Each structure stands twice: as C-alpha cells, then as structure tokens.
C-alpha cells in the first residue's frame, strides 16, 4: 500500500521571489512527487457561457520527483544517468565543480577579510602613533628630550598613576 501525503500548497515569499516553497507540518513529510498542471494559452478564443470570449488553453500534467527520494531508491549509476538525462552533471563531477566554486567564494571572503583586517591594523597603528605623539608632547618639551617638570605634566602623570591603581 502506498503512503498518503498531505496535499501540498505551493507558496511564494513575494512576487519578486521566484523560488517557491511548501510548508510542512511537524507530523507530515514532504511528498516525493509533485503533480502540477500546465495551462498553456493557445492564443485562440471561444465563446464562454455568457457569450464573452474565453481563452483556449491546452492542459498538460507534469510530475516532479524529489531527487533525494530518488537517490535512495535507485543505484548510484542509475541516479547519475537520470541526473545527466535532466541536464545535471553526475554527482561526483558536480561535487568537484561545486567545491571549486566554494573555494573561490572562500578565497574572496578571506581576501576581503584580510584587507579589512589590514586596514584595521593600519588604523590602530595610526591611532597609537598619534596617541604616542600627544603623550610624548605632554611629558617632554618640544625643544629637548628631557622630562618637563611643569604642572600640566605632573597632573597628567598623577592621572595616569591613578588609572593604573584602578
């Protein structure tokens, strides 16, 4: 006896979101197949029940199979054959090509992160340099390298000392 699945409702996030989704409740499972009717407009019209023109459409039924479900039901060789028949690459080839794409993405992200970190280091160095220049200017006279004994520097030394005690 075949398993019964709840009739799925196909939804879209928005009109711009082209990827549909199906909400599945906790106790339910995704159906392994979906049947979707195609209504193809022929460009022709016929009179409707009230005499108004109605478009003529050709109706075709399509069935879509969950590839994960299929992978678990057939041999790996047959699965690869089916993938190739529908325009995909065999699994191992697709994995290799997918890994190459991921490697490029990771390299780009790492390069960008490295550039960002490098910029942060440059900024930290510049801030430290400016801070040291200001600090040096507070402790030393500009004319000579000797320590100044003026009140402003003594006040700053006292502030720094009290910071260290905390």
C-alpha positions as CSV (number, residue, x, y, z in Angstrom):
1,X,0.0,0.0,0.0
2,X,1.4,3.4,-0.9
3,X,1.9,6.1,1.7
4,X,-0.6,9.0,1.7
5,X,0.8,12.6,1.8
6,X,-1.0,15.8,2.7
7,X,-1.8,17.8,-0.4
8,X,0.9,20.5,-0.6
9,X,0.3,24.2,-1.0
10,X,2.9,25.9,-3.1
11,X,3.7,29.4,-1.8
12,X,6.0,32.3,-2.7
13,X,7.6,34.8,-0.3
14,X,6.7,37.7,-2.7
15,X,6.1,38.4,-6.3
16,X,9.9,39.1,-6.7
17,X,10.8,35.8,-5.0
18,X,10.9,33.2,-7.8
19,X,11.7,30.2,-5.6
20,X,8.5,28.6,-4.3
21,X,8.3,26.7,-1.0
22,X,6.0,24.3,0.7
23,X,5.2,24.5,4.4
24,X,5.3,21.0,6.0
25,X,3.8,20.5,9.5
26,X,5.8,18.6,12.2
27,X,4.0,15.3,11.8
28,X,3.9,15.4,7.9
29,X,6.5,14.7,5.3
30,X,7.4,16.3,2.0
31,X,5.8,14.3,-0.8
32,X,8.3,12.6,-3.0
33,X,6.4,13.8,-6.1
34,X,4.5,16.8,-7.1
35,X,1.9,17.0,-9.9
36,X,1.5,20.4,-11.5
37,X,-0.9,21.2,-14.3
38,X,0.3,23.5,-17.1
39,X,-2.3,25.7,-18.6
40,X,-0.8,26.9,-21.9
41,X,-2.6,29.6,-23.7
42,X,-3.1,28.8,-27.4
43,X,-3.8,32.4,-28.5
44,X,-7.3,31.4,-29.6
45,X,-10.6,32.2,-28.0
46,X,-14.1,30.7,-27.8
47,X,-17.4,32.0,-26.6
48,X,-18.0,31.4,-22.9
49,X,-21.2,30.6,-21.1
50,X,-22.4,34.2,-21.1
51,X,-21.2,34.8,-24.7
52,X,-17.9,36.5,-23.6
53,X,-14.7,35.3,-25.2
54,X,-12.7,32.9,-23.2
55,X,-9.1,31.9,-23.9
56,X,-8.5,28.4,-25.1
57,X,-5.8,26.6,-23.1
58,X,-4.1,23.3,-23.6
59,X,-3.8,21.4,-20.2
60,X,-0.8,19.2,-19.6
61,X,0.0,17.3,-16.4
62,X,3.6,17.3,-15.2
63,X,5.2,15.2,-12.4
64,X,8.3,16.3,-10.5
65,X,10.3,13.9,-8.4
66,X,12.3,14.7,-5.2
67,X,15.9,13.9,-6.2
68,X,16.8,13.0,-2.6
69,X,13.9,10.5,-2.6
70,X,15.0,9.1,-5.9
71,X,18.7,8.8,-4.9
72,X,17.6,6.5,-2.0
73,X,15.6,4.3,-4.3
74,X,17.9,3.6,-7.3
75,X,21.6,2.6,-7.8
76,X,24.2,5.3,-7.9
77,X,24.8,4.6,-11.6
78,X,21.2,4.9,-12.5
79,X,20.9,8.1,-10.3
80,X,23.8,9.6,-12.3
81,X,22.2,8.6,-15.6
82,X,18.9,10.3,-14.5
83,X,20.8,13.4,-13.5
84,X,22.5,13.6,-16.9
85,X,19.2,13.0,-18.7
86,X,17.7,16.0,-17.0
87,X,20.7,18.3,-17.7
88,X,22.6,17.9,-14.5
89,X,26.2,16.5,-14.0
90,X,26.9,13.2,-12.3
91,X,27.2,13.6,-8.5
92,X,31.0,13.3,-8.2
93,X,31.6,15.7,-11.1
94,X,29.1,18.2,-9.6
95,X,30.7,17.9,-6.2
96,X,34.2,18.7,-7.6
97,X,32.8,21.7,-9.6
98,X,30.8,22.8,-6.6
99,X,33.9,22.6,-4.4
100,X,35.8,24.8,-6.9
101,X,33.1,27.4,-6.6
102,X,33.1,27.3,-2.8
103,X,36.9,27.6,-2.8
104,X,36.6,30.7,-4.9
105,X,34.0,32.2,-2.6
106,X,36.1,31.3,0.5
107,X,39.2,32.9,-1.1
108,X,37.3,36.1,-2.0
109,X,35.9,36.3,1.5
110,X,39.3,35.6,3.1
111,X,40.9,38.3,0.8
112,X,38.3,40.8,1.8
113,X,38.6,39.9,5.5
114,X,42.4,40.2,5.2
115,X,42.1,43.6,3.5
116,X,39.6,44.7,6.2
117,X,41.9,43.4,9.0
118,X,44.9,45.0,7.3
119,X,43.0,48.3,7.2
120,X,42.1,47.9,10.9
121,X,45.7,47.3,11.7
122,X,46.8,50.4,9.8
123,X,44.1,52.5,11.6
124,X,45.2,51.0,15.0
125,X,48.9,51.9,14.2
126,X,47.9,55.4,13.2
127,X,45.8,55.9,16.3
128,X,48.7,54.6,18.5
129,X,51.2,56.8,16.7
130,X,49.0,59.9,17.3
131,X,48.4,58.9,20.9
132,X,52.1,58.5,21.5
133,X,52.8,61.8,19.9
134,X,50.3,63.5,22.1
135,X,51.5,61.7,25.1
136,X,55.1,62.4,24.3
137,X,54.2,66.1,23.8
138,X,52.7,66.1,27.3
139,X,55.7,64.6,29.0
140,X,58.6,66.1,27.0
141,X,59.4,69.6,25.9
142,X,59.5,70.0,22.2
143,X,62.9,71.7,22.3
144,X,64.7,69.0,24.3
145,X,64.3,65.3,25.1
146,X,64.4,66.0,28.9
147,X,61.3,65.4,31.1
148,X,59.4,68.6,31.8
149,X,58.6,69.5,35.4
150,X,55.7,71.8,34.7
151,X,52.4,71.4,36.5
152,X,50.5,70.1,33.4
153,X,52.8,67.1,33.0
154,X,52.7,66.4,36.7
155,X,48.9,66.5,36.6
156,X,48.9,64.0,33.7
157,X,51.4,61.7,35.5
158,X,49.1,61.8,38.5
159,X,46.1,60.9,36.3
160,X,48.0,58.0,34.7
161,X,49.1,56.7,38.1
162,X,45.6,56.8,39.5
163,X,44.4,54.9,36.3
164,X,46.9,52.1,37.0
165,X,45.8,51.8,40.6
166,X,42.2,51.1,39.5
